[in-house]
Amino acid sequence: MKPASRIQATIEILERDQNIRVPLDSCVGDYMRNRRYIGSKDRRDVAERVYEIARHHARINWWLDKNGVVATPRSRVMCWLALGGGADEKRLHDLFDGSDYAPDKLGDDEIAFVQKLAGQNIEHTDMDEDVLAECPPEYSEVLRKYFGEDFKQEMLAMMVPATLDVRANIFAMDRENVQNSLAKDGVETFSTPYSPWGLRCTEKAYLSKTKAMNKGWIEIQDEGSQLIAHVCDAKPSMQVLDYCAGGGGKTLALAAAMHRKGRVVAMDLDAKRLEKGRRRYKKAGLADIIEVRPLSDARHKKWLKRQKGTFDIVLTDVPCSGSGTWRRNPDMRWRNYGPNLDELVVVQAEILDKVAKAVKVGGKLVYATCSLLPAENEEQIEKFLSAHPEFEIQPLDEALGLGTPFMRLTPHRHKTDGFFAAVLTRKE
């Protein structure tokens, strides 16, 4: 693709994102999937530009508002190229040249706008802190209260693209040997600082071509997600319920930690997503101890009601706002693709109430989210404990460096996505 065509592709993806209410990664994926003629370098260039524009949403809008320009995919791309991409007026004329597969030529108003941007930077001294921090107005008060003086640092850390982390399948191979195998395939990694199973790639890598991936020795998984499974402390021969299992990432981590001894029951409302996990379980050599029970089937709902005092560990990685994943899903700062916060808080409480009775005496109920918001985290635990005095908090070991009594991870402090986890034990 010529440079101008890459810009046109960027505009088309943003137009699709604006008109169809699906996550940005789906918009990018669908666009590329239907245009297989686009080369890998072109795909990477276009995708990176789309995400950079999404990450600078508030700042770009500030510049557009300041100059009385309507925010459209075209004007947003133009603004980003001038302020974030270092393109001068001549370069923009070259990119917006009206040729085949290129954006239309700049109009007079657009030329005037571009001239006003000359010599400027994406940041401006007149911007308030929320704009500089790319913080949605509805979350500003609560995040400022939670982070205090670290507010801006914490928010800016979510502007940095997420790292590429993998989890070693310790049932099949230990972390050191997995690291050596990846190195032989040209993928350099280093051990993650908190997860005993994690490896972080030093740069972008095509893991699908590695022996470690093809043999089931690794799974792509953010270190923070690994740590949710880690604080469960699953042991061989335990009975474990992963209630919101989804695609099975944490299910696999739990089963590997148990060295394929015991039982892990994976449940989720999304039967299709849950079913996709079977192939991963088999590839990892862990399918023998994993039961798949979709909650869309009435039989499995009835089965769960009978499981009183059955499980050593019940993990509930509940549906949430996803605010902890803003660095990899920047569009989620500004658009909600599912239930709102008030609805989510109700669902989370219902899930905790539903699975609490399945925990045996002395067993653990682990509640987790990928959220930064206290309403979905500490406040949810407080309400649950007031209604369930048979449970108490099991504080995390401070030596883990994950926080205590609860695990609280952020991109700024831990270089992971934002995660929360609370471990509760059922008393005698």
Phi, psi and omega in degrees: 000142174282158182308319180296326179291326177297321179293319178297321178296320177300314180298317182296321178294316180294327175294317178297318180297325181288327187264339182240126186276073175226156180303153184299321181297328176290321178299314180296313182298315180296319180298313182290323183297327181270005180223067185293348179286346180285127182288165185297320179293321178294318179300314181296316180299312182294313182299316181297321179292319178302315182290325177296321178295320178295322180292334182254031184305307185293320182291318177298315179298324178299315180294320179295315179297318182301326183256009177066032181257132179292134180283108175231164176307319181294313182291327179293318178296316179301315181296317180295318180299321181286320187261329181253336183256358176071021181276128176272182184300318180299316181297320180293323175297322179294322182281326178256069188256358177075009179282178179302135177061026177233160177295154176300157179299154179293137175276173182299316179296322179293320178298318178297320178296313180300321180294326177291334181277348184304130178078001181267168179240160181300332176264147180222145183297339180276350179290139175280171188296326179298320178292314180297327180271359182053046182258123177300138183306322184291344180252354187302309185298312184290323180285326176296319180295319182288313185275339179061229183295341181272005186310305185295318179298317181296318181290320180292330178296336179275003173273343183275131179305146182293150175286165176258106181250148174231154176251127176287133176280092189291347173291323183270323185197142180286165187299320183296316180290326174297317179299318178295320179296317179296321180298322179296332179266013175084015179251108180274134182222167169222156183293137177291147187288338185245315181282130178285355182249353193268150172227138180247126180287138182286340177204178179300141184217150177262087187288338183297339181266359183273153177296321182300320179288316183292334180270355181081022180275344179223159171225138174287122183198126178303144182304323179299320177295321176300322185290334174298314177294324183296317182288346173295330178057049179291138181238159176305144177078002178284162171255119187232136175245120173257098193285320179251066193287332181057229181282355172099013181299312180283330174303314179296318180298319179294314181296322178293319179297333179274358179053041176058036176232120183120212180211136173237125177256121180258123180231148178191154177288329182276094185298320182296314179295320179296320182294327180297337180294336184303318181297321180292321180297317181293316181299323180280355180077022186241006185297333185299331184252006183252121174260135179253120182227092180293134181285351175289346178265120183303329180300321183284331174295317177295321179300316182297323181297335181273353185271064180273123179064033186266324195254140174288325180222133169238117179259128176237094173269086197283159172301139183209183182292338181073016182297339178285350182254017185300332182290332177259344177232068186299334179294336182288347173296326192246346182226138178255126184257002182214211179299152177280176186300317180299320179290321181296318181300322178294314180299317180300316179296320179297319180297314179301315179298321185292321187262350185303318184291345180281349181279130179283162176300129184087352180276177186240139170249116182252120181253130184219149173218163168253050183238153175260354192269124179305328180300330180266353187240263185302318182293327178293318179294319179301315180294319181296315182294327178293332179267345183228077181294349178285354177249152175219159180286134171256100184299141176287149177296125180301332182296340179292336180076020184255000185102162176203146005286343182252158173277125178228106181252142174221156178302324181291315185278325190236356182061031176238177167293169178278120181227153174229141173212138176234133177255120180243139179247146178272122184281165176299000000 
